[in-house]
Amino acid sequence: MSANPVLLFVDDDVKAGELMLRFCEDTAFGCRVFTHPEQALEYFLESGADMIITDLCMPKMTGIELLSSIREHNTEVPVIITTAYSTVDDAIEALRLGAADFIKKPFDMDELMLMVEKTLEQSRLKQENKLLKRQLKDAKQVQNMVGESTAMREVYDVINKVSEIRCNVIIEGESGTGKELAARAIHENSPESDKPFIVIDCGALSDTLLESELFGHEKGAFTGATSTKQGLLEIASGGSVFLDEICNISDNMQVKLMRVVQEQQVTRVGGVQPINIDVRFIVATNRNLEQMVAEGHFRHDLYHRLNVIKLVVPALREHSEDIPLLCKQFIDEFNLRYQRHAKGFDTSSMKLLCDSNWPGNIRELRNTVERAIVLSDCELLKVEPVDKPVILKTGSEVIDADQPTIDELERRYLLKVLDFHAGNREKTAETLGINKSTLWRKLQSYQVEAD
């Protein structure tokens, strides 16, 4: 609404229009008078207005016909109807069609102006309420995601655009960057936010278990199948499924999943009847799926069915300017959980946090803040380099100078952290910011024997 609202006054009575113009001279309203409703409609469609006041009974086009034509193009501009006693029933009909109010002729101009002011104020509040709802919706899209850096704003922008469109999404990023949070934000900001959002860790399940979990099974399909079980894809129908670490599923499972993604149908294990579903697939991986396709480790047909939109969540070292904000959120969270009163990190500790490389990304930072709060009774938290061997800084002595490959560096670092924790795999996985099944697979590939 403009600072000086513009009113259109429509009445075939010339004297009524002249009176309206004179009365508006001493108000903050701009007023344009029309004796022909067709001209008023033409002007409104071209230039708009903040309010329309129209007589009900006019030749060629009635006030109700004018109101109906306006509502075809604009459902929000307030319209006040002026009417004689004999047409009150028609005025009530106009209210049903969307008029804001009506006033009977002959009316007092002061009374009309009060009605105008009240109606304009209601219109302003309605617009502000719509804006607030839109802002709340924008906030909802990134709930639990923190960051004001350019890198994170680009993530929010993709989430914004993708949420309204029911398409499949691939989310790539290192472990601990918040890929699941991004997936939840996409779902919770979508029109299907009231429908299920189901998370499945593909790396934690064998092919047999994953197939049974995804597709369900019929009674007697295998030993132990004592009853029919709905698959998670059936349960999620109408909503979204988040397949975490999809890069770990076998080629055989990729074929089965590809058919489900393409056909939007599942067949339970041991069943023969396809079941229709309606699922948005959001998948995540800490590896480059496009590179895996090129190397023959991931099926190109499944990749292209999933890769409608690709969202890359940056590593924490790529948006380290967000670390103070993240620390504040984690401090608030753990203050509440542990009944502490920490206010933040001292200057040197915050510099150390911001300069660190964070191989475990946001998950590792969160663990560091939690550890600092648990171990400190002070309002100002401290982090000492010696107390945090998990921070791997560029140029650190733990990186040898023999120009190893990235995979070799990962192996050396993982084994170093495992050694630091005296072989405790749960603490090692927590420090690295990965789940235990991922750590187990990596140790297997390094031929490290089980405890």
N, C-alpha and C positions, 0 to 999 in steps of 0.2 A: 504494500500500500504506500502511495506517495506521501510526502510530508504535507502537501496541500491537496487533499482529496478532491477529485473531479466528479461532479454530479451531472447526470443527464436528466433533465426535466422534460417529460413528454406529455403534452396536453393540447387538444385541438382548440382550446380556449386561449386566444391570444393574450387577454388581460391576465389570466392566471400565470402565464409565462413571464409577463412583464413584472408582476408582483414578486415572483420568485427571484428574478434577476436583481431587483432593488433590495430585497431582503438579504441576499447573499453578498452584497457589496461590503458589509461590515463584518463578515465572517471569514474564516480561514478556508472556506470551500470555494472551489472554482465551479462555475455553473454554465452549462450550455443548454439552451432551450430549443425544443423541436415541437412544431405543431403537427408534423407528419411522422408517425411511428416508423414508417419505412426508412426515412432519412436518419432517424435516431439509431435504428438497427445497423444501417450501413456505416455510420460513424463509429459505433461501438466495435464492429468487427474490424475496422481499420485502425482505430486509435485506442480503444479500450476506455474504461472508466472505473471509478471506485464504487459507484452506486448509481442505480437508476430509479427514478420516481416517475411512475406512469399512471395516467388516468386509465380507468377500466373500459369506459364506453367511448370509442372513437370510430369514425368511419374508416372503411377500407381494411383496417387492421385493429382488432381490439387489444386491450392490455394483456389479456390472457394469451392471445396469439403472439404478441411481442415477447412475453415471458417465455413461451414455449420455444420460440426461435432462438432466444438468447441462451436458453438452457441446452440447446443442441451443440453450442460452441463453448459455453462456459457454465460450469455448475456451481460456481462459488460466488460470483459477484452478487451482492445483496440487491433485491428489488423490493421497493415499497409501492403498494397499490393505493391510489386515491379513488374513492367511489362514493356515489350518492346512496342514500338510505335504501332505495329500491333495489340496489344491486349488491347488498351485503352478502347474499348467498353466493353470488359469483366471486366476491372477494375471498370468501372462505375456500372456494374451489381453487383460487389462485394460490392460497397458502399451501394447499395440498400439492400443488405443482411446483412449489419451491420458492414462493415469495417470502420475504423476510417478515413483512408486517403489512397492515393496511390501515388507512385513516379515512374517516367519513367526511364528505363534503357537506356544508362548508366547514373548513378546518381553520384553526388558529395557527398562524405562521410560527409562533413560539412553540406551540405543541409539536408542529412538524419538525422544527429544528432539534428539539429534544429527542424526537424519535430517530432523526438522522444521526445524531451524535451517539445515541445508544447502539444503533445498528452498526455504525462504523467501528465502534469499540469492540463489539462482539465479533465482527469480521476480522479485526486486527488480532484479537486473542486466538481466534481459530487458526489464523495463519501462523502465529507464533507456536501454537501447539503442534501443528504439522511439522514445523521446522525442528522443534524439540524431538519429536518422534523420529524424524529422519536422522538427527544427530545421535540419538540413542541407538538407532539401528547401525549407524556407522561405527559406534563404539563397540557394539556387539560383535561385529565381524572380526575384531582382533582381541576379543576378551582373552585374558591370561597371556597375551603376547605383549612384550614390552620392548620399546625401542623407538627412537625418533630419528635415527640415522637415515641417510639416503637409501642405504641397502635395505633396511626394514620397511621403509615407505614403499619401495618397489614391490616388496612382498605383499603388503597390505593392498596395494593397487590391484595386483593379480587376484587376490582373494575376493576383493570387491566385485570385480568383473565376472569371475567364475561362479560365484555363489548363486547368482540369479539364473544361470544356465545349467541345465541338468546334463552335464557332459562328464566324461571320465578325466581324471587328473593323475599325473605322475608327479610326486614330490621327491626331489633329490636333495641330499645334504648329508654332511657327516653325522655320525652318531652324536646325540646329545644336542642337536641344534634346534629341536622343537618341531620336527616334522608332524608329529601327532597333533600338536596344538594347532598347526596350520590346517590340518585336515578337519579338526573339530570346528575351527572358525569357518571354514567353507560350508560345512553342513549346517551349523547353527545360524548362519546368516542367510540360508537358503529358504525358499518357500516351504520346503519339507522339514523345517527344523523341529517340528513336533513328531516327526517319524523317527524310527530307530536309527542309531549310529552305532555300528558294531565294529570292534577292533579285533583283528586276528593277527597274531604273531606267526608268520609263516616259517620263521627260522626255528621256532621252538617245537614244531610238530613234525613227525614223520609223515610220509606220503599217505599212509593208510589212515592215520588219525586226522590229517588235514582234510582228506576227502570226506570222511565221515562227518567232521565238524561243519564243513562248508555245505555239503549236499544233503546231509542227513542219511538215514538208512531205514530199511524196512525190517520188521520183526523177522528174525531168523536169517538175516543176510550174512552173518558170520557168528562164530562162537562168542557168546556173551551178549548178542543183540536180542534181548528178551522182550523188547517192545519197539514199536516204530518211533523214530526220532526225527523231528523237523531239523533241517539244516539251518545254519546261521544265515544263509542267503535267502531262504524262505522267510525267516523271522524278520530280516532287514528289508523285505520288499516294501517299496514306497519311500525308503530312506537311503542311507549310504553305508557302504562297507569299506573299512580301512584295512588294507592288506599291508602290514608292515614287513619290511625286509623281503619283498617279493623276489628279489634276486636269488634267494636261497631255495626256491622250489625246483623240483626236478623237471626234466624235459617232458616226462609223461604227464605230470600234473599241469604243466603249462598248456599242453594240448587240450586237456579236459576243461581248464579254466577259460581258454580261448573260445571254446564253443559256447560256454555259459555267457561270456561277455557279449558275443556276437548275437546269440539267439535269445538272450534273456529268458532262458529255460534251464531248469535243473532236473536231473533224474536221481532219485535217492539210490544209494548203494543197495543193490539187491532188488531194485524196482525197475519197472519198464515204462511207466507213465510219466511223460515230461510234465513238469509243474511250471507254470508261467510265473515270472518274477518281474519286478521293476526296481532295479538297483543301480545307483550311481557307484562306480568303482573309483576309489581313491587309493592309490598304491604308493608306497614309499620305499626308498632304497638308499643305502649309504654308498652305493657304487654307481658308476656311470652306465646306465642301461644301454645307451646307444653304442658305447664301446663294447659292452658285452655282446650285443647283437652282431657287431662287426667281427668279433672274435669267435662267434658261433656258440656262445655260452647262454644265450637267451633268444627265444624264437622271435623272429622279426614280425610274424603275423600277429602274435599276442602284443608285442610292443606297440605296433602301429594302431591296434584297437584301443589300447590304453592311453596312448600319447596324443590325446586331443589337445590337452593343455599341459605344459610342463612348468612346474614351479620349483625354483631352486632356492632353498633356504640357506643363507650365507653362514659360514663358520663364524664363531664369535670373534676370532682375530681379525675378521674382515669388517666388523662394526664394533670395535672396542670402545668407541665413544659412548655406546649404550651401557657399558659395564656399571657406571654409577647408578643408573636407573634400575638396572637389574638387581644390584646389591640392595637398594632401598626396598624393592618389593620382597626380596628374600628375608631381609631383616625384619620387616613388618610381619611376615608369615611366621618366622621362628620366634619372634618376641611373643606373639600370641600363643604359640604352641608350648613354649617352655617357660612362659611367665617371666621373661627377661625385659630389660629396658634399654637395650643397646640403641644408640643413636646413629652409629655409622662407623666407618673405619678411619683411623688416623691418616694424616696426609701421606706418610711414607708407605703405609700399607695399601692405600688406594692406588698410589702410583705403581706399586708392585703388581697389583691386580690388573691394572690397565695395560701394563707393559708385557704381561705374560702371554704365552702362546695358546694356552687352553686346548690341548688335544682332545679333551673330553667335552669341550664347548660349554653350553649353558648348564648342562647337567653337572659338570665338574665344578663350575662356579657356584652353583647352588649348594653342592656338598661342602664346598670350602666355607661358605657363609654359615651354614648350619654348624659345622665343626667349630668355627670361631665363636659363635654364640654359646654353644654348649660348654666350651672350655674357658670362657671369659666371664668375669663378674663385673667388668667395667662398662661404662656407657660407650667409650671409644674402643672399638675392636682393633686388634693387631694381627697381622699375618707376617710371620718371619720366613725368609727364604729357606732356612734350614728346616723349618717345620713343614715345608710344602715341597717335598721332592718331586711331586707329580707335575709341577709346572716345568715345562720344557721350553726354555727360552732359546731364541735364535742365537747360534754361536755357543751354546752350552757345551761343556766338556763331555756330555753323554753322547753327543753325535761325533762319531769318529771322523777323521779327516781322509778316509780312504774312498770317498765318493760312492757310498752304497746306494742301492736303489731304494725307492720309497717303501717297497714291500720289506726289504731287509731292515730299514730303519724302524718300521712298525714292529717287526719281529723282535729286534733288540730292545726297543722301548717296552714292549709288552712283557718280555721276560725279565727286564730290570724291575718293573713294578711288581711282578709276581714274586721276585726274589725279595724285594723290600718288605712285602707282606708275608714273608716266610711261607710261601706256597698257598696262602689262603685265597681261594679263587673268588669267593663272594666279595671280599674286600677289594681284590684286584679289579673285578668287573665294575664295582661301584666307583673306584678311583678313575678308571678309564672311561666311565660313562657309557658302558655297553652292558647288554644283558648277559646273563651267565651262559646261555646257550651259544651266543656268538663267541664268547671267550672260549668255551669248550671246543667249538669247531676250529678256531684259530690254533689252539694248542694241539689239536689233533693234526692239523696241517704242518705244525712245527715238530711233530713226532715227540711231543712231551707226554710222558706216561701219566695216567690217572693217579690221583692220590691213593 
